[in-house]
Amino acid sequence: MIKKDIYLKNIGEALALLSKEVEILNCVNFYDINIVAEDFYAQLLNKIYGYNLQNLNVYKKNAPAIDLVDDTLKLSIQVTSDNDSEKIKKTISNSTFAV
């Protein structure tokens, strides 16, 4: 049980660090970490939920609204560092993209 607590705390700290790092680097117009994060989150969600998410950028660069796709489950996910309401509205209006 103690190991589980340690692992969960380490995971929480790492995700918090990633979040802050993305925020800080985006402020100075360094967006490479956002692209890397898409692959990271695809792998993480695949492990946790058993999805088969693929990064849509492999098939179509800068696809609107959608970053990760699981064709079997008909699931799509956007990975974004922008939680502005306008970004969310724009994503929803563009979310009819098909692979």
N, C-alpha and C positions, 0 to 999 in steps of 0.2 A: 504493500500500500504506500509506503514511503517513496519508493521509486516512481510510482504513478504520479504522486504529488510533485516530485522533482521534474519529471518529464512535462507535465502540464504547465508548470511554472515556466520552464525553459521555452516551451512552445509559445506561451503567452508573451513572454519577453521578446522573443524573436519576431513575432508578428507585430508587436508594438513598435519595435525598432524599424522594421520594414516600412510600416506606415509613416513614421516620422521621417525616415530617409527619403521616401518618395515625395513627401510634402516639401521638404527642404530643397531637394534637387530640382523639383518642378518650379520652385520659386526663382531659380536661376536658369531656367529654360533647358535643363538637362533631363530629357525624357527617355533615355535608353533604359532606365530601370523599369519604366512602365511596360516596355515590351518584354523584358525578362520576367516581370511579375505575371504576365499573362500565362506563360508556360508554367511558372511555379504554381499558380492557383489551379491550373488545369490538372496538374499532377496531384496536388493536394486533395482536390475535390474527387478525383478519380479514386484515390486511395480510401478516402473517408466513406464515400457513398457508392463506390463501385461503378461510377460513370465511365464512359469512354470519350471524354471531352478531348477535342482536337482544337488547336489554335487556328482560327479561320484565316489568319494572315498567311498561312502556308498556301491557301487556295486563292485568296483575294486580298491583296494588300489594303490595309485601312478600310476594311468593310464597315459600312455604316451600322452603328448600333450594337452589333454583335461581335464578340471576340472569341468565344469558345462555343463549340457545337458538339453535341452528341446526336448523331443522325438516327441511331437506333431508338433512343428514348424521345426523339423530337424535342430536345432540350437545348436552349441557347442561353448564354450568360455574357453579360458585359462586365469587363474588369475596368474600373475607372477610379481615378483619384479625385474626380470632381463630383461632389454631391449637391451641386447647385440645382435648384428646382427647374431652371430652364434646361439644363443638361438632361435631366430626367424626362421632361416633356418631349424634348427632341428625340431622345432614345426611343420612347414609346411610339412616337409618330413614324419613326424609321424602322421599326422592328419587324416589318413584313419581309425581310430579306430571306431568300432561300439559297441554299448551296447548290 
